[in-house]
């Protein structure tokens, strides 16, 4: 507890203001295009001081504090529009209004430079959140947008909002909302249970994403960071929508003096319609609901306050009935039939709240004081018995019984029991500060977090085959069997029992500085920092440096290069420190990753259309890894620092407006991710010809094999993502949206065996979704006094086809042993072709 006392003492000392007061005024206004349509995500910055800036909201409005009493030049830039430089002079404590019209770059001469919607080379990519509204996606989430638009991102599960980045797993990705880290439930094991993602896309104003090499201000994960900012409304508005998969609404507004604003959203999602079309015939009753509220209040020019709250409840009731899986090849086809008894009842309830106080003594200094609370109450209860039958299938094209079951291979059952309960409470207090000095921008932060987790798990499986429990040990009929003979043992598989209460504290912080320097020909930006962490559970202290250097030639400002390197660590959270038997490892250490990234951005035009090409080459050395197995989206850790590894690859992304006003992109990734598990080996039995044999009667000798480096379970060598938007000719209010994802197969291992000996690559992931959206309420229809929908600003009717080619993707495998010990693997498929319709109104 002394550490916590020292933290608050340090917090008090660091919060002391050392800045000189400056006279400031405020410039505000609205930015529109030549048609008068408001433009969002337009960059507004002060020339010569890139640390001062803002972006427009969806209404095209902005507000910015600048130094008073002298002429300031504002730089205005946005993708597809000609940048502008506007002089402005404000009086002390006064407001000056601007009205700005941006001219599209594609109607002017080619020599005009095109400026992006984001500042290049900051270590994060600015991603426009607007496509989420119409992108054909089962979840319609920001994470779904990242799966398609983020460089180095891969996913093989459309039911889940989780994703993998450059060989990492789902738990290695940071998610920030309004500068505060958010968490997920712990026990969820499948995409069907996951429901809604934390982020409500209707409330989002800006999305930033980094696939690696991010700066020290971002926290303690090894792979990526997703930084999302919610809107700060300045006028009344909202939306409401409904589809076959759910419904939702949001409302926003502000007071007349702009000091108070509110933003609230509610969502309901049910994937019962979709799950009923999957391979397991069942009774499903899933319900996912969440409510979010953001309140902002600006007391005066120096103090502002923000209060955020989120309540989410997911319930999942499953009564499985039967499943039929046909697998193999045309010469050796098998069929697995399973008939179920029992049910599963799950409930996940989360509460998140935060309060932020922002103190801005002048235009050069800012302090944020943050307190946040997260609560997760989770319950999984199930007793499901599956009686299975494996048989060979007649594949003779000339037979009248082609496709019928013939000789049986295995008959048995599987009983899965679980009573799992988890209650987690997380508290944290944090302060962040930013100081704009003469030639650099200094930032620092410090955070204290308390974790209280009560975990009670009891889960096991019992396998049998033809009335024998597995593993089956044969005996001679008629012989007496001793009581202590192994054949009498009842083997319970996958037994997990824990009754843990964890109370621990973490202290973390960072300091970083940013310098801009150069001459009339060259421009450089250097961002360096260090991050540290201390955890009371294992008393581990770790500090990690990070550095990023960017270069942009002034004579060729449409090209830039950058080099990023640093050490990234991931202190174990509760799941990582728990061994498969339920015990906690008090000696567990942080996983570590050393990044080096070389990248480039190139802005260019094809004809008069603006495009951007980004590419990165990277290498990551991984140390103190905690190995794991994956079941659907559930990650089961070994609880030991038992591996080292690496990831190497190249990512590229081409984005632009092939159709003016509609952004499209194409990205691809080449990646190799390997690991070496400490002490891993397996034994191979050899026959008289020194060939491997599985027949006990042919064994002459054996050989011990140490596999060394082998592919990680997330080793997805190649992936390509395409998102394309277009307008239907002669019908500009009718748009088409196509989303295509292809990824090469992942590695799967057989439970109970060394991955080095028994592993295989599954099936490639391929998915194509298409959507059509018709804007039947627009500026023309609103002006018609006879239109009954003129109270709305916009209205959309969408029709979507998910998995248009009806390609059956595999999420996992069911492994079944017969009495002879042979293991059969049957694929578990994801969603088939599904149709959806959605109606959306905006006001």
Secondary structure in CASP SS format (residue, H / E / C, confidence):
PFRMAT SS
TARGET T0000
AUTHOR 0000-0000-0000
METHOD secondary structure of the structure
MODEL  1
X C 1.00
X H 1.00
X H 1.00
X H 1.00
X H 1.00
X H 1.00
X H 1.00
X H 1.00
X H 1.00
X H 1.00
X H 1.00
X H 1.00
X H 1.00
X H 1.00
X C 1.00
X C 1.00
X C 1.00
X C 1.00
X C 1.00
X C 1.00
X C 1.00
X C 1.00
X C 1.00
X E 1.00
X E 1.00
X E 1.00
X E 1.00
X E 1.00
X E 1.00
X E 1.00
X E 1.00
X E 1.00
X E 1.00
X C 1.00
X C 1.00
X C 1.00
X C 1.00
X E 1.00
X C 1.00
X C 1.00
X C 1.00
X C 1.00
X E 1.00
X E 1.00
X E 1.00
X E 1.00
X C 1.00
X C 1.00
X E 1.00
X E 1.00
X E 1.00
X E 1.00
X E 1.00
X E 1.00
X E 1.00
X C 1.00
X C 1.00
X C 1.00
X C 1.00
X C 1.00
X E 1.00
X E 1.00
X E 1.00
X E 1.00
X E 1.00
X E 1.00
X E 1.00
X C 1.00
X C 1.00
X C 1.00
X C 1.00
X E 1.00
X E 1.00
X E 1.00
X E 1.00
X E 1.00
X E 1.00
X C 1.00
X C 1.00
X C 1.00
X E 1.00
X C 1.00
X C 1.00
X E 1.00
X E 1.00
X E 1.00
X E 1.00
X E 1.00
X C 1.00
X C 1.00
X C 1.00
X C 1.00
X C 1.00
X C 1.00
X E 1.00
X E 1.00
X E 1.00
X E 1.00
X E 1.00
X E 1.00
X E 1.00
X E 1.00
X C 1.00
X E 1.00
X H 1.00
X H 1.00
X H 1.00
X C 1.00
X C 1.00
X C 1.00
X C 1.00
X C 1.00
X C 1.00
X C 1.00
X C 1.00
X C 1.00
X C 1.00
X C 1.00
X C 1.00
X C 1.00
X C 1.00
X C 1.00
X C 1.00
X C 1.00
X E 1.00
X E 1.00
X E 1.00
X C 1.00
X H 1.00
X H 1.00
X H 1.00
X H 1.00
X H 1.00
X C 1.00
X C 1.00
X C 1.00
X C 1.00
X C 1.00
X C 1.00
X C 1.00
X C 1.00
X H 1.00
X H 1.00
X H 1.00
X H 1.00
X H 1.00
X H 1.00
X H 1.00
X H 1.00
X C 1.00
X C 1.00
X C 1.00
X E 1.00
X E 1.00
X C 1.00
X C 1.00
X C 1.00
X C 1.00
X C 1.00
X C 1.00
X C 1.00
X C 1.00
X C 1.00
X E 1.00
X E 1.00
X C 1.00
X C 1.00
X C 1.00
X C 1.00
X H 1.00
X H 1.00
X H 1.00
X E 1.00
X E 1.00
X E 1.00
X E 1.00
X E 1.00
X C 1.00
X C 1.00
X E 1.00
X E 1.00
X C 1.00
X C 1.00
X C 1.00
X C 1.00
X C 1.00
X C 1.00
X C 1.00
X C 1.00
X C 1.00
X H 1.00
X H 1.00
X H 1.00
X H 1.00
X C 1.00
X C 1.00
X C 1.00
X C 1.00
X C 1.00
X C 1.00
X H 1.00
X H 1.00
X H 1.00
X E 1.00
X E 1.00
X E 1.00
X E 1.00
X E 1.00
X E 1.00
X E 1.00
X C 1.00
X C 1.00
X C 1.00
X C 1.00
X C 1.00
X C 1.00
X C 1.00
X C 1.00
X C 1.00
X C 1.00
X C 1.00
X C 1.00
X C 1.00
X E 1.00
X E 1.00
X E 1.00
X E 1.00
X E 1.00
X E 1.00
X E 1.00
X C 1.00
X C 1.00
X C 1.00
X C 1.00
X C 1.00
X C 1.00
X E 1.00
X E 1.00
X E 1.00
X E 1.00
X E 1.00
X E 1.00
X E 1.00
X C 1.00
X C 1.00
X E 1.00
X E 1.00
X E 1.00
X E 1.00
X E 1.00
X E 1.00
X E 1.00
X E 1.00
X E 1.00
X C 1.00
X C 1.00
X C 1.00
X C 1.00
X C 1.00
X E 1.00
X E 1.00
X E 1.00
X E 1.00
X E 1.00
X E 1.00
X E 1.00
X E 1.00
X E 1.00
X E 1.00
X C 1.00
X C 1.00
X H 1.00
X H 1.00
X H 1.00
X H 1.00
X C 1.00
X C 1.00
X C 1.00
X C 1.00
X E 1.00
X E 1.00
X E 1.00
X E 1.00
X E 1.00
X E 1.00
X E 1.00
X E 1.00
X E 1.00
X E 1.00
X E 1.00
X E 1.00
X E 1.00
X E 1.00
X E 1.00
X E 1.00
X E 1.00
X E 1.00
X E 1.00
X C 1.00
X C 1.00
X C 1.00
X C 1.00
X E 1.00
X E 1.00
X E 1.00
X E 1.00
X E 1.00
X E 1.00
X E 1.00
X E 1.00
X E 1.00
X E 1.00
X E 1.00
X E 1.00
X E 1.00
X E 1.00
X E 1.00
X E 1.00
X E 1.00
X E 1.00
X E 1.00
X E 1.00
X E 1.00
X E 1.00
X E 1.00
X E 1.00
X E 1.00
X E 1.00
X E 1.00
X C 1.00
X C 1.00
X E 1.00
X E 1.00
X E 1.00
X E 1.00
X E 1.00
X E 1.00
X E 1.00
X E 1.00
X E 1.00
X E 1.00
X E 1.00
X E 1.00
X E 1.00
X E 1.00
X E 1.00
X E 1.00
X E 1.00
X E 1.00
X E 1.00
X E 1.00
X E 1.00
X E 1.00
X E 1.00
X E 1.00
X E 1.00
X E 1.00
X E 1.00
X E 1.00
X E 1.00
X E 1.00
X E 1.00
X C 1.00
X C 1.00
X E 1.00
X E 1.00
X E 1.00
X E 1.00
X E 1.00
X E 1.00
X E 1.00
X E 1.00
X E 1.00
X E 1.00
X E 1.00
X E 1.00
X E 1.00
X E 1.00
X E 1.00
X E 1.00
X E 1.00
X E 1.00
X E 1.00
X E 1.00
X E 1.00
X E 1.00
X E 1.00
X E 1.00
X E 1.00
X E 1.00
X E 1.00
X E 1.00
X E 1.00
X C 1.00
X C 1.00
X C 1.00
X C 1.00
X C 1.00
X C 1.00
X C 1.00
X C 1.00
X C 1.00
X C 1.00
X C 1.00
X E 1.00
X E 1.00
X E 1.00
X E 1.00
X E 1.00
X E 1.00
X E 1.00
X E 1.00
X E 1.00
X E 1.00
X E 1.00
X E 1.00
X E 1.00
X E 1.00
X E 1.00
X E 1.00
X E 1.00
X E 1.00
X E 1.00
X E 1.00
X E 1.00
X E 1.00
X E 1.00
X E 1.00
X E 1.00
X E 1.00
X E 1.00
X E 1.00
X E 1.00
X E 1.00
X E 1.00
X E 1.00
X C 1.00
X C 1.00
X C 1.00
X E 1.00
X E 1.00
X E 1.00
X E 1.00
X E 1.00
X E 1.00
X E 1.00
X E 1.00
X E 1.00
X E 1.00
X E 1.00
X E 1.00
X E 1.00
X E 1.00
X E 1.00
X E 1.00
X E 1.00
X E 1.00
X E 1.00
X E 1.00
X E 1.00
X E 1.00
X E 1.00
X E 1.00
X E 1.00
X E 1.00
X C 1.00
X C 1.00
X E 1.00
X E 1.00
X C 1.00
X C 1.00
X C 1.00
X C 1.00
X C 1.00
X C 1.00
X C 1.00
X C 1.00
X C 1.00
X C 1.00
X C 1.00
X C 1.00
X C 1.00
X C 1.00
X C 1.00
X C 1.00
X H 1.00
X H 1.00
X H 1.00
X C 1.00
X C 1.00
X C 1.00
X C 1.00
X E 1.00
X E 1.00
X E 1.00
X E 1.00
X E 1.00
X E 1.00
X E 1.00
X E 1.00
X E 1.00
X E 1.00
X E 1.00
X E 1.00
X E 1.00
X E 1.00
X E 1.00
X E 1.00
X E 1.00
X E 1.00
X E 1.00
X E 1.00
X E 1.00
X E 1.00
X E 1.00
X E 1.00
X E 1.00
X E 1.00
X C 1.00
X C 1.00
X C 1.00
X E 1.00
X E 1.00
X E 1.00
X E 1.00
X E 1.00
X E 1.00
X E 1.00
X E 1.00
X E 1.00
X E 1.00
X E 1.00
X E 1.00
X E 1.00
X E 1.00
X C 1.00
X C 1.00
X C 1.00
X C 1.00
X E 1.00
X E 1.00
X E 1.00
X E 1.00
X E 1.00
X E 1.00
X E 1.00
X E 1.00
X E 1.00
X E 1.00
X E 1.00
X E 1.00
X E 1.00
X E 1.00
X H 1.00
X H 1.00
X H 1.00
X C 1.00
X C 1.00
X E 1.00
X E 1.00
X E 1.00
X E 1.00
X E 1.00
X E 1.00
X E 1.00
X E 1.00
X E 1.00
X E 1.00
X E 1.00
X E 1.00
X C 1.00
X C 1.00
X C 1.00
X H 1.00
X H 1.00
X H 1.00
X H 1.00
X E 1.00
X C 1.00
X C 1.00
X C 1.00
X C 1.00
X C 1.00
X E 1.00
X C 1.00
X C 1.00
X C 1.00
X C 1.00
X C 1.00
X C 1.00
X E 1.00
X E 1.00
X E 1.00
X E 1.00
X E 1.00
X E 1.00
X E 1.00
X E 1.00
X E 1.00
X E 1.00
X E 1.00
X E 1.00
X E 1.00
X E 1.00
X E 1.00
X E 1.00
X C 1.00
X C 1.00
X E 1.00
X E 1.00
X E 1.00
X E 1.00
X E 1.00
X E 1.00
X E 1.00
X E 1.00
X E 1.00
X E 1.00
X E 1.00
X E 1.00
X E 1.00
X E 1.00
X E 1.00
X E 1.00
X E 1.00
X E 1.00
X E 1.00
X E 1.00
X E 1.00
X E 1.00
X E 1.00
X C 1.00
X C 1.00
X E 1.00
X E 1.00
X E 1.00
X E 1.00
X E 1.00
X E 1.00
X E 1.00
X E 1.00
X E 1.00
X E 1.00
X E 1.00
X E 1.00
X E 1.00
X E 1.00
X E 1.00
X E 1.00
X E 1.00
X E 1.00
X E 1.00
X E 1.00
X E 1.00
X E 1.00
X E 1.00
X E 1.00
X E 1.00
X E 1.00
X C 1.00
X C 1.00
X E 1.00
X E 1.00
X E 1.00
X E 1.00
X E 1.00
X E 1.00
X E 1.00
X E 1.00
X E 1.00
X E 1.00
X E 1.00
X E 1.00
X E 1.00
X E 1.00
X E 1.00
X E 1.00
X C 1.00
X C 1.00
X C 1.00
X C 1.00
X E 1.00
X E 1.00
X E 1.00
X E 1.00
X E 1.00
X C 1.00
X C 1.00
X C 1.00
X C 1.00
X C 1.00
X E 1.00
X C 1.00
X C 1.00
X C 1.00
X H 1.00
X H 1.00
X H 1.00
X C 1.00
X C 1.00
X E 1.00
X E 1.00
X E 1.00
X E 1.00
X E 1.00
X C 1.00
X C 1.00
X C 1.00
X E 1.00
X E 1.00
X E 1.00
X C 1.00
X C 1.00
X C 1.00
X C 1.00
X C 1.00
X C 1.00
X E 1.00
X E 1.00
X E 1.00
X E 1.00
X E 1.00
X E 1.00
X E 1.00
X E 1.00
X E 1.00
X E 1.00
X E 1.00
X C 1.00
X C 1.00
X E 1.00
X E 1.00
X E 1.00
X E 1.00
X E 1.00
X E 1.00
X E 1.00
X E 1.00
X E 1.00
X E 1.00
X E 1.00
X E 1.00
X E 1.00
X C 1.00
X C 1.00
X C 1.00
X E 1.00
X E 1.00
X E 1.00
X C 1.00
X C 1.00
X C 1.00
X C 1.00
X C 1.00
X C 1.00
X C 1.00
X C 1.00
X C 1.00
X E 1.00
X E 1.00
X E 1.00
X C 1.00
X C 1.00
X C 1.00
X E 1.00
X E 1.00
X E 1.00
X E 1.00
X E 1.00
X E 1.00
X E 1.00
X E 1.00
X E 1.00
X E 1.00
X E 1.00
X E 1.00
X E 1.00
X C 1.00
X H 1.00
X H 1.00
X H 1.00
X H 1.00
X C 1.00
X C 1.00
X C 1.00
X C 1.00
X C 1.00
X C 1.00
X C 1.00
X C 1.00
X C 1.00
X C 1.00
X C 1.00
X E 1.00
X E 1.00
X E 1.00
X E 1.00
X E 1.00
X E 1.00
X E 1.00
X E 1.00
X E 1.00
X C 1.00
X C 1.00
X C 1.00
X C 1.00
X C 1.00
X C 1.00
X C 1.00
X E 1.00
X E 1.00
X E 1.00
X E 1.00
X E 1.00
X E 1.00
X E 1.00
X E 1.00
X C 1.00
X C 1.00
X C 1.00
X C 1.00
X C 1.00
X E 1.00
X E 1.00
X E 1.00
X E 1.00
X E 1.00
X E 1.00
X E 1.00
X C 1.00
X C 1.00
X C 1.00
X C 1.00
X E 1.00
X E 1.00
X E 1.00
X E 1.00
X E 1.00
X E 1.00
X E 1.00
X E 1.00
X E 1.00
X C 1.00
END
